[in-house]
Structures are given as structure tokens and as C-alpha cells.
Amino acid sequence: MPRPLGDLEDAVMTRVWQWNRPVTVREVLEDLQQDRSIAYTTVMTVMDNLHQKGWLRREAEGRAYLYEAVSTRAAYSAALMNEAWAASDNPAAALVHFFGMMSPEQREALRDAMRVVRSVDPSAAPEPDER
């Protein structure tokens, strides 16, 4: 299970996920520099660390590397949620609290997700009644 990304790791991965294509350190650097002062070597180190941790794959292109995300932000978020839920001593209660914190839009997204799960796996639990 992944540990949460640090602030700079998240800023780098956000760009890689949004662009959804192989990127260079220079591209990420130039985009990050719109919001903050940061050195090329810092971004290079963060991207190398993300590669070592398995978040990015890379391929040499000339004297540089092209980096690409190994998985999606959605998969990362799902893994974090799963770890938090699995760490609970009472998973059912944790889910009740989690669902209680959801906005109406988030609950609708959950219903949509359950419809997708049921369409792939008809034995999945039926949608709960709303009363």
C-alpha cells in the first residue's frame, strides 16, 4: 500500500496525471515555476524518487528521461481509502462515518460507482434503498 505523497511529490504527480503523456523534468519544472521558485535538481530528484518508489516509469531519450505515471490518480486515491478502511478496528463503523461525511454529490458518485460495479459483477450487493 502506498503511503501518502508529500506536497512536492503530489505537485509533480498531479501534472503527470493531468497531462497523461510522457513528460520531461524540464516540462514539470517550468510548470511548477509558475507557482513557486524551484530548482531543476530538486524536481529531478523528486521525479527520480517517484521512479524508485514505483510511481513513475522512465525511458531514456537522448540525455534526458521521459517519465510516465504507472497508475492513475483514481487508483492512488482508492488505495489510500482502502488502507484507511482496512486499518480500522471496526470497518463497518468507519464506513458509516465516512458515508456520513459525504456531500450529496459524493453520495451520487458512490451510487454511480456501485452501478458500474454491479454491471461488471452482477453478484455485487444491490443498491441500498434511500428513505
N, C-alpha and C positions, 0 to 999 in steps of 0.2 A: 504494500500500500504506500502511496506517495505521501510524503509529508507536505504540508502547505508550502507553496513557493514563497520566497522572500519578495520584498517590494520590487527590487530591480529585476529579479527573475520573472516576476509576474508581468512587469512592463515589457520585457523582451518577448516573453511568450505571447502576450496579448497581440503584439504586432505580427508575430509569425502566424498565429492562428487567424487573425483578421485578413492578412494578405494571402494566406492559403497557397503559397508557392515557395520554392526555394529562395532564400534571401542571403545576402552577404552581411558581414559585420558592419561594413560601411553604410549600407542601407538602414540598418537598425539604428546605428549611431546617429545618422543625420536626422532620422525621425525623432529620436529621443532628445536631441539637442534643441528641438523646437520648444521643449518644456523645461529643460534643465541643462546645466553645464556638466558635461561628462566626457571623459577621455576615451579614445579609441581602445586603449589597452584594457580599460575597465569593462567595456562592452564585450571585447574579445574574450576576456577571462570568464565573464558570466556565461557567454554562449558556449565556451569550452566546458565549463562546469555543467551546464544543462545537457551537453552531449554526454559527458561522463556519467551523469545521473540517469540517462536514458530518455530524456525528454525531447532531445533533438538528434537527428542523424545528420551526417555531413558527408559531402563528397568534394574532393579536391577539384578546383577549376583554376588552372594556372597556379599562381602563388597564393591564392585565397581558397577559402572553403565556401560552399553553398550549404546552408543549413535548412532543414525542413522538420516540421513537427512530426513526432512519432505517433501521437494520438490527438484527438480533438479536445477543445476546452470542455465540451459536454462530458466526455469520458473522464477527464480530470475531475470535474465537479462531482460526477456520480461516484467516483472512487473516494473522494473526501467525505461525501454524505454517507456512503456505505461504511467507511471506517468509524465515523462518529456514531452511527447507529449500532454497529457491532460492538463498540466499546461500552455500551450501556449495560448495566446490570438488569435492566428491565426494558428490553427493546420495544415492547408494546406501549409502555408508558411514554417512552421517548418519542415514538411516532405520534401519539395523541398530542403531546406538547408541540411537536413540530407542525402538525396539521393545524393546531390552534393558532400558531403564529402566522399562518399563510394568509395572504391577501385574497380577495375574491378572484383576481386574475391568476394567482398562483394555483388556487384550487381548480380553476378551469383548465389550466395547463396540466395539472395532475390527472384530471378526468380524461383529457385528450390523450395523455400518455398511456393511461390504462386501456383506452380503446385500441391503441396501437398494439399494446402487449396482447390483448385478447384476440386481435385479428391474426397475430403471429402464432399465438398459443391459445387455442380455444379452451383449454382446461384451466386457464388463469381465472382468478377469482372474479365473480361478477361485480359490476359497478354497484357501490352502496346506494341505497335509497337516500334521497335528500328529503328531509322533513323539516 
